[in-house]
Structure formats: structure tokens, C-alpha cells
Amino acid sequence: MTGKILFVMPRSAGDVLCSTSLLRSIKELYPECILHFATEKSFFPILKNNPYIDEVIEYQEYMRNIFHLEGAGNHKGEYEIAYLPFLNSQAIMTYQHNTHSKIAYSIKY
């Protein structure tokens, strides 16, 4: 594959930094690809000089829509692959449960 890949992690310095651990794998899997990383401008310094990123671009709201990015129907997307891991970690609150945030195991002997 020689097309473009987009990795989207809009916010949170910790999320942006941790997600960079996946970029090497993407480039190894698709060595000829052009890899773009989309995030808010305030996090660009975290990505500076990352050898796996070809271009850091500013996150835009339309990047939430994988069909817009990869294409669907008659619409040809700009990217061959778009990774949107932020949807489960930042856009959809999957870790709040009616204000119950603490869980623990009960060990009974």
C-alpha cells in the first residue's frame, strides 16, 4: 500500500504521547505509506521529530467521520486508512457509569 494513512488523536497530551507507540507498527506494516497525525495545535510539540510521522495536521471536526476520510459510495476519501482510536477514549465516555467510577474485586477465602 502506498496511499495515505491518518491517525487521529485530537486532545490530551497523555493520549497523544501514548498513541505514538502505535506508529512504528503502522509504518512497519505499510512502509510505503504517508502517515499523517491529526491533533490540536497545542500538542504539535509532542510529535515534533517523530520519525514515523510524515506530517502533523490540525484536527478538524469532520475527522470524526470515517466515511468522509476513507470514502463511501461515490465519495472518494482522502485516506486509504483512518485510525480513530479517540472515539472510544475521548468522544464517547465509556468509563463513567452513573457516577460510579470505582470498581474492585472482592477476594473471599
trRosetta pair geometry for C-beta under 8 A, 3 or more apart (Angstrom, degrees):
i j d omega theta_ij theta_ji phi_ij phi_ji
1 30 4.9 -40 68 -136 113 110
1 32 6.6 175 88 67 48 101
1 33 5.9 12 108 -72 98 100
1 80 6.2 176 -171 125 122 159
1 81 7.9 40 161 -14 157 117
2 32 4.4 -47 -104 128 74 123
2 33 6.7 -167 -146 -86 24 47
3 33 6.3 -10 73 -125 50 85
3 34 7.4 -90 144 30 33 88
3 79 7.1 121 145 -166 112 46
3 80 3.3 96 95 -27 145 134
3 81 7.6 126 90 3 116 77
4 33 6.8 122 -123 -171 22 86
4 34 4.6 -35 -107 70 75 101
4 35 7.8 164 -160 -83 62 23
4 36 6.4 20 -176 -5 108 110
4 78 6.7 -39 74 143 138 76
4 79 4.9 -94 99 -119 95 70
4 80 6.1 140 57 6 50 87
5 26 6.3 -170 120 177 159 127
5 30 6.4 117 -35 80 141 153
5 33 4.9 26 -6 169 112 140
5 34 7.1 168 23 78 69 48
5 35 5.1 -18 68 -109 103 69
5 36 7.1 -179 88 28 50 71
5 79 6.2 89 -125 -165 22 111
5 80 6.5 -49 -76 61 65 90
5 81 4.6 -7 -121 67 90 99
5 82 7.4 176 -164 -83 57 36
5 83 7.2 29 175 -7 101 98
6 36 4.9 -21 -109 71 71 104
6 37 7.9 155 -160 -91 56 23
6 38 6.1 17 -172 -12 104 115
6 63 7.3 -128 151 -144 141 110
6 69 6.0 -107 48 -166 143 130
6 78 7.7 57 -37 93 133 101
6 79 4.5 -79 -5 -94 106 160
6 81 7.4 -170 32 98 62 56
6 82 4.5 -5 63 -118 104 80
6 83 7.0 -164 97 30 56 65
7 19 7.0 164 162 153 124 123
7 22 7.4 165 -136 91 143 117
7 23 6.9 -99 -5 -94 169 89
7 26 7.1 -111 -62 -45 128 170
7 35 6.7 13 -4 -172 110 97
7 36 7.2 180 26 91 68 52
7 37 5.0 -20 69 -111 101 70
7 38 7.1 -180 86 21 47 73
7 82 8.0 178 -78 -160 28 51
7 83 4.7 -4 -115 60 69 114
7 85 8.0 0 -163 9 85 102
8 37 8.0 166 -85 -162 30 49
8 38 4.6 -13 -112 63 74 112
8 39 7.7 160 -158 -67 49 58
8 59 6.6 104 -153 -117 92 102
8 63 5.1 169 -118 156 144 123
8 82 6.8 20 -11 -178 114 95
8 83 6.7 -177 21 89 72 61
8 84 5.0 -1 56 -110 120 66
8 85 7.7 172 74 30 70 62
8 86 5.9 -92 118 15 86 120
9 12 7.7 -85 168 57 98 89
9 15 5.5 -164 -173 132 118 102
9 16 5.1 159 114 -99 125 63
9 19 4.7 -178 -58 27 159 165
9 37 7.3 -23 30 -170 94 93
9 38 7.5 144 32 80 47 63
9 39 5.5 -10 83 -90 71 102
9 85 6.7 -7 -85 63 94 98
9 86 5.2 155 -122 -58 52 115
9 90 7.9 123 -154 -8 64 144
10 38 7.0 -17 -84 125 65 89
10 39 5.8 157 -134 -136 24 53
10 40 5.7 62 179 -32 70 88
10 59 4.1 110 -117 -150 87 171
10 63 7.6 150 -70 82 107 130
10 86 5.7 109 14 -170 86 171
10 90 6.6 -160 51 109 101 159
11 15 7.1 50 97 54 47 130
11 16 7.6 -84 163 -43 13 107
11 39 7.2 150 -63 -160 33 85
11 40 5.5 34 -87 -3 76 127
11 43 7.2 180 -126 -29 39 139
11 59 7.8 -94 -41 34 72 162
11 86 7.7 100 34 -144 68 137
11 90 6.3 141 56 -149 94 149
12 15 3.8 58 90 14 117 112
12 16 6.4 168 88 -14 60 83
12 90 6.6 -152 -3 -96 127 123
13 16 5.8 -56 -145 38 30 111
13 17 6.1 27 158 -17 66 109
13 43 6.1 -170 -100 -113 64 103
13 46 6.3 171 -148 -68 80 145
14 17 5.9 -57 -144 39 28 109
14 18 6.0 21 161 -13 65 111
15 18 6.0 -57 -139 42 27 106
15 19 6.0 28 162 -23 64 111
15 86 7.0 84 159 -104 143 91
15 89 6.3 158 -124 120 132 139
15 90 6.8 23 -114 -57 176 120
16 19 6.1 -60 -147 34 24 110
16 20 7.2 36 152 -33 58 97
16 39 5.5 58 -114 -125 124 152
16 43 4.6 -173 -71 -176 174 141
16 46 5.2 92 117 89 124 154
16 47 7.1 -87 169 -50 114 100
17 20 6.1 -49 -166 11 34 114
17 46 5.5 -103 -76 -167 81 131
18 21 6.2 -36 -179 6 50 113
19 22 5.8 -42 -175 21 60 114
19 23 7.7 75 136 -37 70 92
19 85 6.5 175 -119 61 122 139
20 23 5.4 -31 -162 1 55 122
20 46 7.6 -148 -39 144 137 101
20 47 7.0 -175 -91 -108 125 78
20 50 6.1 -116 -146 -127 125 142
20 52 7.7 143 -166 53 82 125
21 24 7.4 -42 -175 17 40 104
22 25 5.6 -60 -167 40 54 114
22 26 6.3 55 141 -25 80 104
22 83 7.8 -157 125 153 142 164
23 26 5.5 -51 -149 33 39 113
23 27 6.3 31 156 -13 69 106
23 35 6.7 116 -153 160 99 156
23 37 7.5 -29 -98 -77 130 124
23 50 6.8 32 89 163 165 128
23 52 3.8 133 140 106 114 145
23 53 6.4 -43 -155 -56 150 80
24 27 5.9 -61 -150 41 30 106
24 28 6.2 29 153 -19 67 108
24 52 5.6 -113 -77 -78 50 147
25 28 5.7 -55 -144 37 30 111
25 29 6.2 28 157 -17 65 109
26 29 5.9 -60 -148 40 27 109
26 30 6.2 -29 169 36 66 102
26 33 7.4 -79 152 66 93 144
26 35 6.2 108 115 -109 129 135
26 52 7.1 104 63 174 99 125
26 83 7.6 -97 -96 -21 137 147
27 30 6.8 -75 -128 69 25 67
27 31 6.2 60 169 -109 66 51
27 33 7.1 -135 -115 55 56 102
27 35 6.3 -70 -77 -27 91 146
27 52 4.7 -130 -24 -143 142 98
28 31 6.7 11 -137 -70 23 87
30 33 3.9 32 132 -17 117 126
30 81 7.7 -168 -36 23 164 141
33 80 7.5 -120 -126 50 111 128
33 81 7.9 -32 -136 35 148 114
34 54 4.8 -80 -162 53 73 165
34 55 7.5 16 170 9 101 104
35 52 6.2 -23 71 151 155 75
35 53 5.7 -104 104 -124 106 45
35 54 5.1 128 53 6 62 95
35 55 7.9 171 94 31 49 64
36 53 7.5 65 -135 -160 21 85
36 54 6.6 -55 -70 66 55 93
36 55 5.0 -21 -112 72 82 92
36 56 7.5 146 -163 -103 66 20
36 57 5.4 4 -174 2 116 118
36 79 7.6 -111 38 -97 119 122
37 47 5.8 -164 89 -140 147 152
37 50 7.7 24 -2 67 154 146
37 53 4.9 -43 -6 -128 122 126
37 55 7.6 -176 26 94 68 46
37 56 5.1 -28 69 -112 96 70
37 57 7.2 158 76 24 43 70
38 56 7.8 149 -91 -166 28 56
38 57 5.1 -31 -99 76 76 91
38 58 7.1 12 -151 112 79 16
38 59 4.6 110 158 -89 96 68
38 60 7.5 -75 -163 14 133 68
38 63 5.5 -139 121 -142 162 164
39 43 4.5 -74 141 75 133 125
39 44 7.1 176 80 -68 109 55
39 46 8.0 -54 102 55 165 117
39 47 7.0 153 30 -22 139 139
39 56 6.9 -38 35 -165 98 101
39 58 7.6 -69 78 -133 40 37
39 59 5.4 -7 -149 -35 11 111
40 43 5.5 82 66 9 76 102
40 58 7.0 33 -136 -151 31 76
40 59 5.5 -45 -61 29 54 118
41 44 5.6 -18 -162 -20 50 117
41 58 5.5 -10 -59 -109 86 105
43 46 5.1 -31 -176 20 77 121
43 47 6.9 61 136 -11 82 103
44 47 6.0 -74 -159 45 40 103
44 48 6.7 63 147 -54 72 89
44 56 5.4 131 -131 127 85 147
45 48 5.3 -24 -149 -10 42 121
47 50 5.1 -57 -168 -4 65 129
47 53 5.8 2 -180 24 111 168
47 56 4.9 131 100 -91 141 137
48 56 7.9 -60 -75 -8 51 152
50 53 4.4 51 85 12 113 111
53 56 6.0 35 155 -60 140 80
59 63 5.9 -107 -155 40 73 148
60 63 5.4 113 66 -16 68 102
61 64 6.3 -28 179 -1 56 111
62 65 5.9 -52 -175 29 61 111
62 68 5.5 -100 172 119 99 160
63 68 7.9 -116 -97 83 28 120
63 69 6.5 62 -137 -71 60 124
63 82 7.8 -159 -161 -164 80 133
63 84 7.5 171 152 -107 82 108
64 84 7.2 105 -140 -150 40 139
64 87 7.0 119 -148 -92 81 103
64 91 6.7 128 -129 -111 116 156
65 68 4.0 58 99 8 115 113
65 69 6.7 157 94 -12 63 86
66 69 5.5 -60 -147 42 37 110
66 70 5.7 1 168 10 76 113
66 82 5.4 -175 -133 76 78 125
66 84 6.0 -111 -74 -7 101 140
67 70 6.6 -62 -122 55 25 85
67 71 7.1 -56 -174 114 55 11
67 72 3.9 -19 -158 -14 104 135
67 75 7.3 72 155 78 87 133
67 77 7.5 -150 166 -72 34 122
68 75 7.3 -53 -121 146 47 145
68 77 6.6 113 139 -114 30 99
69 77 5.1 45 128 -160 30 129
69 78 6.4 -64 -155 46 54 87
69 79 5.0 -13 167 37 90 116
69 82 3.9 45 122 -55 143 158
70 77 4.2 149 136 33 8 166
70 79 5.8 -57 -87 81 60 84
70 80 7.1 35 -133 175 85 16
70 81 6.9 22 -103 -114 115 22
70 82 5.3 -126 -49 6 96 108
71 75 5.3 -168 -144 109 68 73
71 76 4.7 -12 -113 -147 135 29
71 77 3.3 -121 -35 -9 74 86
72 75 5.6 13 55 57 60 106
72 77 7.6 54 -14 -44 62 107
77 80 8.0 164 89 -74 110 23
77 82 7.6 -96 165 -26 147 124
79 82 4.9 100 89 -62 142 90
84 87 4.9 41 136 -17 106 113
85 88 6.5 -58 -173 38 56 99
85 89 6.3 18 144 7 82 118
86 89 5.7 -80 -139 57 40 93
86 90 4.3 -25 -173 31 89 120
86 91 6.1 82 130 -17 82 98
87 90 7.4 -37 -75 54 12 76
87 91 4.7 -35 -135 43 48 129
87 92 6.1 29 163 1 66 105
88 91 7.6 2 -27 48 17 87
88 92 6.0 -31 -119 55 37 109
88 94 5.9 -5 -172 -8 76 145
89 94 7.6 -59 -93 31 36 114
93 96 4.8 -17 159 26 121 110
95 101 7.3 51 148 -134 85 91
96 99 7.1 8 -173 -78 96 30
96 101 6.5 -29 -119 -87 62 97
97 100 4.8 -46 88 63 94 93
97 101 7.2 155 35 -80 80 48
100 103 7.9 71 148 -63 99 80
